[in-house]
Amino acid sequence: MGVLRNSPKASPIKKSTTLQHLFDLEANNSDGTMIYSPESSKQTIIESEYGEILSIVSHCCSIFTFTDPLESPSEQDVKRLKLFQLLSFMKKPKRPLPEEIIRPLVSMLSANLFRPLPPSAKRTVVCELHGDEDLFSTLSPAWPHLQVVYEILLRIVLNIDPKVLRGYVDERFLVNLLSLFQSEDRRERDSLKNVYHRIYSKFTFYREIMRKSMNDVFLHYIFDSEKHSGIGELLEIWGSIINGFTVPLREEHKLFLMRVLIPLHKAKGMQVYHRQLAYCVNQFVQKEPMLGGTVVRGILKYWPATNCQKEVLFIDELEELVENIDPDHYRKLALLICTQISRCLNSLNSQVAERALYVWNNEQFVKLASSMMEEVFPVVVEGVEKNLKWHWSKSVKQLAENVKTMIEEMDPHLYDRCLKEIAHREYLAGQEDIKRKENWERLELAAAKNHQFFQPQKRIYAHINEHRI
């Protein structure tokens, strides 16, 4: 310290930077002005430049329930106007926003978005009967404000450097954002999907955390509650994520297919999000056709037994998968697939039966089935013949007749042989029925004789018991 104080180089710097600075401070203080400091000067500049914005942000922190009759509609309109002013400012950034603006801005967004959602309308039964969720969507009365808030959040994500924003859009923020997918307002979920996907794209350091969080939502839905409004929107995000996967796929992603996507087929409300689910599954098979066997077996495992609407959707998905399955691998699955299709074309529900018969209009399906003709034809022929004999629907019978004509032309001799085998099995089944009836008749005769033999003895025993009493 002594060396610095006596140094000829240090003393003039000390005098120029400290003494003069103290004189200036004393002069300013004697005039009644504020003492200078770098932090206060920076704060003063921010307040002078962004004072109006800070005032708008502060005003937008006021929250309305939109259900309380004591709330002023005029105040609600004023807040919405200020939100639009803030959005207009965010759309035309002159330069990067300072952190002193970002902090209150994110706090205002959190105050508006992260709120307790209203109780669920319990649409589980409704979703089983109807595939159009919009008919039962609950519209939030706060949407006129929330719509602008989501637009502001989107502008922040797009315009601000993720490294700067990381201190404010943290893991807790993302968890709260993910929980809003339970909103029953379709409009909010669409806006939320857009924002959440943008965050995933730009915030690369959060991607693994976001994938795990979404997986937790799926697993909770599958194995616990089966109540969540945003499964379709989350699957749309996943569709874009899967589309960006590189080949060969990582083990983590294959496990997601087997442990999450395939079990999602078994949920009661699957009709609502089946389109997005089928797209995600098909993306995996397109990238690695060898996964087709895993997917097909999984779908057959969760094939619905009583829900006809789900059966039609499963047939759609199965037909689409056949077009992408590896041809060599398909030969191991041909019998499984055609057996299930044949069961469906024998369904008493005409929609399921017709959809299963229309599968034979698919050239790729017919081509693959013909490659395994010896194994597949007996099952198909039996299903078609059953429809022609027993089905109640005329349209189903007509379609079955068309399918019969097509496959009979492919190999007439094989078709005749299958008919003979069917007739032989029916003959054997008839003989078994005759034997069964004969056995029952013998048993009934024996039972009748025993009844006649033991009837007098029962009377004697009953008479003895009466005297004993």
N, C-alpha and C positions, 0 to 999 in steps of 0.2 A: 504494500500500500504506500509506503514512504517513497519508493522508487517512482510510482506513478505520480504522486503529488509533486515531487521536485523535478520531474521530467520537463524539459523545455517544450516537448511536443504536446504534453498533456495539459499544461496550464492554460494556454490560449483557448483550447477546446472547452475546457471547464468553464472559463469565463464567458465565452460566447454562448454556450448552451445552457448555462445555469443562472448566472447573474442577470444577464439581460432578460432571461425568461421570468425571473422573479420580479424584476422591475416592472415588466409588462403586466404581470399578474396583479402587483400592488396598485398600479395605475388603474387597471380595469376594475379592481375591487373598490377603490376609492370613488369611482364614478357610479357605483351601485350596480355594475353589470355582473353577469355570471362568470365565475372563475373558469378558465379554459381547461378542458381535459379532452384527450382524443375520443374517449367513449361517449362523453356527453355531446361532443361535436357531431359524431357519427349518428347518434340518436336524434339529434336536432335535424340533421339533413334528412334522415328517413322520415321523421314526422312531418317535415315541411313538404317533402316530395310525395309521400304516400299517406299523408294524413287523411285524405278523403277515403282512400281505400280501407285504412284501418278503422275508420268510423263505420263504414259499410259492413265490414267483417264483424265488428262488435254488435251492430244492430241485428245482423243475421243470426247471432247466437241465441236470440229469443226463440223459444220453441212453442208451437201451437199443437194442440191435440186434434183440432178440427171436429171434436165431438162435444166439447164443453160449450154450452149456450152462452156463458159469460164472456167468451172470447170475442174480441172485436173483429168483424170482417174487414173493416177498413185497415186495421193494423196488419192483418194477414196480407192484404193487397199491397201495402207499403213494403212489407218484407219481401214479397215476391218481386216487386219492382227493383228493390236493391239487389236481390240475387241476380237479376238480369243485368244490372249495371256491373256487377262483379264478373259475370260471365263475359260481358263485352270487353272488359279490361283484360281478362285472361286470354281472349282470342287474339289480341294484338299486343303481345309483349314487346316493349321497346328494348329491354335488356334483361338479363337474368335477375330474378327477384332475390333480394337479400333474405337471409334466414330470419330476420326480425319480422318479415311479412309472412314467410312460409309457416312459421310456428303457429301464429293465431289463425291463419287460414285453414290449416289441417285440423286444428282444434275445433273450429266452427263446423267443418264438414263432419267430424266425428260426433259432435253434439246433435247434428241433424239426422245423421244416418243411423247411428248405433242406438237404437231404441227398442223397448220391448214390443215384440210383434203380437198382434191380437191372437186369441185362441184359434186353433185350426177348426175349419168347418166340417172336418171328418168326412172327406169325400171318398174314403176307401171303397165303399159299396158302389158309389156312383161311378168311380173309375172302372169298375168291373163291367159296367153296363154300357158305358159310353167312352169312345176314344177321344172325343173333342173336349179337351180340358178347358178351353175358353168359355164354354157354356157355364162352367161352375167356378170361374175365377172370381175372387173377391177383390174389388177395386178399392184401393186405399184412398181415403179422403185427402190425405196429405200429398198425393202425387203431384199437384201443381207446383209445390215447393221442391219435392224430392227430385223431380225431373231435372230441374235447373241445378240442384246440388250435385247430381251425378254428372252432369255436363261439366261443371267446374272441376270436379275430381278428375275427370278424363283429361281435361286441358292441363291440369297440374302434372299428371303422369306423362303426357306427351311432351310438355315443354320444359320440364325441369330435369336436370341431370340426375339419374338414379342414385349416384353416389352422394349427391347433396340431399336428396329426398330420403335416403335410407334411415336417417336419424328420426324421421317423423312417421314414415310408412314402414313400421317395423313388424315383427312377427305377431304381436298382439293386435295390431291394426288389421292384418290379413286374416287372423282368426275371426275377428268381429265381422269383417267383410264377408267371409265365407258363411257365417251364420245367417246372413240376410237372404241367402238363397231359399230359406224356408218361407219367405214371403209368398202369400197367395195371390199377389198382384202380378200378373204376367208381364206388365209393362216394366215394373221394377226389376224383375229377374232378367229381362232382356238387357236393360241398361247395365245392371250389375255384371252380367256375363261379358259384356264388351269391356268394361273397366278391368275386371279380374284377368281377362285374357291379355289385355295390354300390359298389365303389371307382370304377368308371367313372361311375356315376350321381352320386355325391357330390363326387368330386374332378374338377370340371369343367376345371381347369387341366392335367390329365393326359390328357384325352380324345384329343387328336391323337397323342400319344406312344403311347398304348395301341392305337389303331387301327393305327398303323404297325407296331408290334411284332407284333400278330396277323397282319397282312398278310405280314410276313416269314416267319412260321411256315408260312402257307399256301403261299407261293411255294417255300420250301425243300421242302415236302412234295410239291408238284406236279412240280417240275423236277429234284429231286435224289434224295431218299431214298424217298418214298412209304411212310414208316414213321412214324406218329405216332398215339398212342392218343386224343388229345383233339380231333380235328378236329370231331367232332359237337358237343361241348360249346362250342367256340369259335364254331361256326356258330349255336348257340342264342343266344349273347350277341349276335352280329351281327344275328340276327333281330329282337331288341328294339331294337337301334340303328337298323336300317333303318326299323323301324316309326315311329320318331320323326323321320325325315327330313322336311323341309318341301319343298313343291313350288313352283317347279321345282327339280329335283335339281341339286346342285353337280357340277361337272365331275369333281372328285375321287371322288365316289361312283359316277358312271357308269364311270369308269376301273376302279374296284374290281370292278364287275360284269363288265366285259369281260376284264380281265386276271387276275382271281382266281377269281370264282365260276364263270364258264363253263368255264375250264380244269380246275376241280376235277372235272368230269364224266368226265375221261379216266383218272383214277387206277384202279388195279386193285381197291382196297378200297372203292370208292365206295358199295357197298351199305350199309355200316355207317352212313354219315352222309347218305344220299340224302334222307331225309325232311327234315332240317334244311336241306340245300342247296336243295331244291325250294321250301321255304317262303321262304328269302331271295330267290331269283330271282323268285318270284311276287310278292313284296312290291314289287320294283322295277317289274314290269310293271303292277301295280295302280296305282302312283303315277303312272307315265308309260306309258300303253299303247303309245306309239310305239316303246318299247324292245323290244316283242314281236318285231319282225323280227330285231333283233340277237341276241336270246336263241334264237329258233328256229333261225336259221342256225348259231349256235354249237353247239347240241345236235345238229343233223344232222351237223356237222363231226366231232364226237366219238362218233358213233353206233357202238356195239360191233358187231364183225363175227362174233365167236365166242362171246360170253358171253350166254347166253339170259336169265339172271336180270337182267342189266343192261338188256337190251332191254325186258323187261316194265316195269322202273322208268322207262325213258325214255318208253315209250308213255304211262304214267300221267302223267308230267310234261307231255308234249306235249298231252295231252287237257285238263289243267288250264289250261295256258297259253292254249289256244284260247278259253277262256271269258273271258279278260281282254284279249286282243289287240284293238286298235282295228279295228273292222269294215272301214273303208276300207283300212287297212294289210294286213288279212288277205287281200284279193284278190290281193296280190302274192305271198303265201305259200301260197295254197290248193293250187296244183299241187305244190309241194315237199312239203308236209305229207301230202297224199293219196298221193303217189307212195311216200313212205317207209312209210306205213301199209299200202299195198298190198303192198309187198315183205315186210312183216312177216306179213301174213295168208297169204302163200305159204310161210312158214317151215316146215321139216320138224318143228320143235319145236312140239308141240301147244299148250303153254302160251303161247308167243309168238303163234301163229296165232289162238288163241281170244281173247287179250287185244286183238289188233288188230281182230278182228271185233266185239268188244263196244263198241269206240269208236263204232260206228254206232248204238248205243242212246242216245248223248248227243244230246239235242235241239239244243243249241247248235252242236255240230259238224256235224250234218246240215243245219241251217239255213244255216250259212256255206258248206258245200260246195255246197248247191243254188244259192247265189248265183253260183257259178262253174261251173255245170253243164256247159257246153260243153267247158271245159278239163279238168274233173276226171273226168267220167263215163267216158271211154275207158280211163283208167288203172284206175279202180275195177272196171269191168265185166270187164276182162281178168283182174284178180286173182281176182275171184270165180269166173269160169268155169274158171280153172286149178285152183282148189281143188276145184270140183265134179268135174273130170275126173281129177285126178291125186293128190290128197292121200290119205294112208293112214288118217287118223283119221276115224272115223264122226262124232264130235261136231263136228269142224271142218267136215265136209261139211254137217252139219245146220245149223250156224250160218251157213255160207255160203249155204245155200238160203234162210234167213230174210232175210239181207241182200239177196239177189237179189230176193226178192219185194217188199221195201220200196222199193228204188231203181227197180225196174221200174214200180211204181205211180206213182212221181214223174213219169216221162216215158217211156211205153212206146215211142213212136216213136224217141226218142233211143237207148233201149236196143237196139232192133232194128238201128238204124244202126250202133251200136258192135259188135254181133255180126257184121254183114256185114263191117265193116272188119277185125275179128279174123280172120274166115274168109278174107278176101282176103290178109291178111298171111301167114296159115298156108299158103295156096296158093302164094304167091310164095316163101316159105321152102322149101316142098316142091320147087318147080321148081329152086331153087338147089341143093338137095341132089342132085337127079337130075343136074344138070349137073356138079356136083362129082364124083359117082361116075363119070360117063362120062369125064371128064378123067383121073381116076385109072386107069381101065381102059385108056385109050389109052397113058398113060405106062407102065403095067406091060407092055403088049404090045410097045411100042418097046424097053423095057429088056430083055425076053426075047429079041427079035431081035438086039439088039446083043450080048447075051451069047453067043448061038449063033455069031455072026459072028466074034467075037474069041477064042473058046475055042481053035480050032486054032492060031492065031497065038501064043497064050500057051504052048502046048505046044512049038512050034518054038523060041521064045526060051528056054524053060526047058532044052531039050536042048542048045542052043548054049552056054549058061552053064555047064552041067555039064562039057562038053568043055574049056572054057577053064580051069576050075578044075583 
